[in-house]
Amino acid sequence: MFRALAHGIRRDILRRTLLGPVSVSGLALTYAMSFAAVQKHVAVLEDSGLVQKEAVGRERFVRAVPEEIARARVCLEALEALWRHRLTALDAVLSQEQSCP
């Protein structure tokens, strides 16, 4: 999941799908890359469970999976809390060292 979210294009695709289903061909028109490259980005998001693709006629539509996005948010919030705690502790240690002669 974090690998999928690590790339800016994939985060942008995910944002677009939060507004409703978007066709893969429609997505491809908005990026300066090949259709195949956009398909690969969508595949990474799909493999992570953050989006689902469905066929409607000849088109493939991508839609966000809110439950998986919520799960990712919970994981990211837990990591943020951990790092905030560690940085606060590091700041305290550095402050103590500066006050020592």
N, C-alpha and C positions, 0 to 999 in steps of 0.2 A: 504494500500500500504506500509506504513512504517513497519507494522508488518511483511509483507512478506520480506522486505529488511533487517529486523533486524537479520536474521539468516545467518551465513556465508555459509552454504551449499546452501541455496536458492540464495544468491548472486553469488556463483560459478556456479550454474545451469543457472542462467540468463546470466552470462558472456559466457558460452558455447553456449547458444542458439543464442547469437548475431552473431556468426560465421556462423549460418545456422541451419536448423532443426536437432534435435538430438532425437533418439529414447529413450523412457523411459527405455527400457531394457539396452540400451547402457550406459545411465547415471548410472543405478544401478550397473553396473560392476565396475565403477570407485570410488565408495564410500564403506566404511566399515560399511554398514548397509543393512538391508533387502530391497528387491524390494518394499515391501509395504511402508516402511518408505520413500523411494525416491518418490513413487507415492504420498504420503501425502505432501511432500515438493512441488512437482509439482502442486498439487491441490491448495495449498495456493497461489502460484504464479499465477495460472490460475484465482482463485477467485478475486485476486487483479487486474486482467487485464493486468499484465505484460507479460504473455505468453499465447499462445493458443495451444491447443492440436488438432491434426487431425489424423484420422485413415487412414492408408495406408495398406490395407490388414489386417493382424493380428497385425501389429505394430501400436503403438501410437507414433507420433512424436510431439515434443515440439518445438515451435519457438517463438522468442521474438516478442513483439508488440512495434515497435519503437516509435509510438506516445505516448504510455503510459509511456515508459521509459523517453521520453523527458518531459512529464508532471511531473514525479517524480523529474527529475533533476531541473526543474524550482522551484518546491516546496522546494527542499533541498537548492538551491541557495538562495532563499528568507530567509529561516531559518538561513543559514550561515551568511548572511548580517545582520540580526537582532542581532544574538549573537555576531558578531564582533563589532557592534555598542555598545552593552551593555557592553562588556568587555573593550572597549576603554573608555567608560564613567566611569566604575568602576576603571580603572587604573588612570584616571584623579582625581577622588575623593581620592583614596589612596595616590597619589602623593601630593595632597594638604594637607592631614592630616600629612604626614611626614614632610612637611615644616613648619607646625605650631608649636610654642613652647609649 
